[in-house]
Amino acid sequence: MKFVLYIVQFGTAAILFLFSALASWYQGSGLLNDPWEWKYSAKFTTLLYGADSIKDAGDISQLDFFVYAAKHTPTTVVLMAGSFIYIIGLACWLLFKYGKRRKKDVRTA
């Protein structure tokens, strides 16, 4: 029965992560319409391709959308990061908890 609760937690956190990631991505796509913001928000593009690599909106990396969304509408990005951290933390805790139990079962067999 406890395992069902963990599945529900994983599912809820995964759905929250998915929807908040899609919302952040959509909100960050506003970067394409703000050429004056490219210099300040397109950090991944300048890191990967160089400082003068952005000539038009098609040159911007998709990861920069999340930077732009974090600057202008941070709520969805915070939800996305929080749910991701919760998923990772729950997975690590379950692996530690049930991995330890599994070692005991192997030793006694």
DAVENVEN-V905360 format. One record per backbone hydrogen bond with DSSP energy under -0.5 kcal/mol. CO is the residue of the C=O (numbers start at 1). NH is the residue of the N-H. Records with the same first field share a line. If there is no record, write none. Layout:
BEGIN
CO: NH  NH
END
This chain:
BEGIN
1: 5
2: 6
3: 7
4: 8
5: 9
6: 10
7: 11
8: 12
9: 13
10: 14
11: 15
12: 16
13: 17
14: 18
15: 19
16: 20
17: 21
18: 22
19: 23
20: 24
21: 25
22: 26
23: 27
24: 28
25: 29
26: 29
27: 30
28: 31
29: 32
30: 33
31: 34
33: 35
34: 37  38
35: 38
37: 40  41
38: 42
41: 43
42: 46
43: 47
44: 48
45: 49
46: 50
50: 53
53: 55
56: 59
57: 60
61: 64
62: 65  66
63: 66  67
64: 68
65: 69
66: 70
67: 71
68: 72
69: 73
73: 76  77
74: 78
75: 79
76: 80
77: 81
78: 82
79: 83
80: 84
81: 85
82: 86
83: 87
84: 88
85: 89
86: 90
87: 91
88: 92
89: 93
90: 94
91: 95
92: 96
93: 97
94: 98
95: 99
96: 100
97: 101
98: 102
99: 103
100: 104
101: 105
102: 106
103: 107
104: 108
105: 109
END
